[in-house]
Amino acid sequence: MSEDTEAKPPTVTPARVVIALCLIAPFVAMLWVSSYAKVEPTFIGIPFFYWYQMLWVVISTVLTMIAYKLWQRDQRARKGGASA
């Protein structure tokens, strides 16, 4: 290896694993229908099936925001800390 060659950062990093988990979790939760295909427990008269899905809308938003912030931080670190 020559001194001119910069070492590339690893492609798979802990931050990228967390990003992937944040983005995959809502899909897994929604595709596993048998886990929430029931009426009880109800919440203010709304069957579990419906309020569980609406709760995942909020959870998905939060997880996507976390993934985006982690991605921004990862990209800044890869560029040498330059502000974006």
C-alpha positions in Angstrom: 0.0 0.0 0.0 1.3 3.4 -0.8 1.1 6.4 1.5 -1.1 8.3 -1.1 -3.9 5.8 -0.7 -6.5 6.8 1.9 -8.1 4.0 3.8 -11.8 3.8 2.9 -14.2 3.7 5.9 -16.1 0.4 6.2 -19.3 0.2 4.3 -21.2 -1.5 7.1 -21.0 0.5 10.3 -23.0 0.3 13.5 -24.8 3.5 12.5 -25.9 2.0 9.2 -27.1 -1.1 11.0 -29.3 1.0 13.3 -30.6 3.0 10.2 -31.6 -0.3 8.5 -33.3 -1.5 11.7 -35.2 1.8 12.0 -36.4 1.5 8.4 -37.3 -2.2 8.5 -39.1 -2.4 11.8 -42.4 -0.7 10.5 -42.5 -3.1 7.6 -42.1 -6.2 9.8 -44.7 -4.9 12.3 -47.3 -4.2 9.6 -46.6 -7.4 7.6 -47.1 -9.6 10.6 -50.9 -9.2 10.6 -51.6 -12.2 12.8 -50.0 -10.3 15.7 -52.6 -7.5 15.6 -55.6 -9.0 13.8 -57.9 -8.8 16.9 -60.5 -6.5 18.4 -59.4 -6.5 22.1 -58.0 -4.4 23.7 -60.0 -1.4 22.6 -58.8 2.1 23.1 -61.5 4.8 23.5 -63.8 2.5 21.6 -61.4 1.8 18.7 -60.6 -1.9 18.1 -56.9 -2.9 18.5 -56.6 -3.6 14.8 -57.1 0.0 13.9 -55.3 1.9 16.7 -52.3 -0.4 16.5 -51.9 0.6 12.8 -52.3 4.3 13.6 -49.7 4.0 16.4 -47.3 2.6 13.9 -47.8 5.7 11.7 -46.4 7.8 14.6 -43.7 5.3 15.4 -42.6 5.0 11.7 -42.3 8.8 11.6 -40.0 8.9 14.6 -37.9 6.0 13.3 -37.6 7.6 9.9 -36.4 10.9 11.5 -33.9 9.0 13.6 -32.6 7.2 10.5 -32.3 10.4 8.6 -30.4 12.2 11.4 -28.0 9.2 11.7 -27.5 9.1 7.9 -26.6 12.8 8.0 -24.1 12.3 10.8 -22.6 9.3 9.0 -22.2 11.3 5.7 -20.6 14.2 7.5 -18.2 11.8 9.2 -17.3 10.2 5.9 -16.6 13.6 4.3 -14.2 14.5 7.1 -16.5 16.5 9.4 -17.5 19.2 7.0 -20.7 20.9 7.9 -23.7 20.2 5.6 
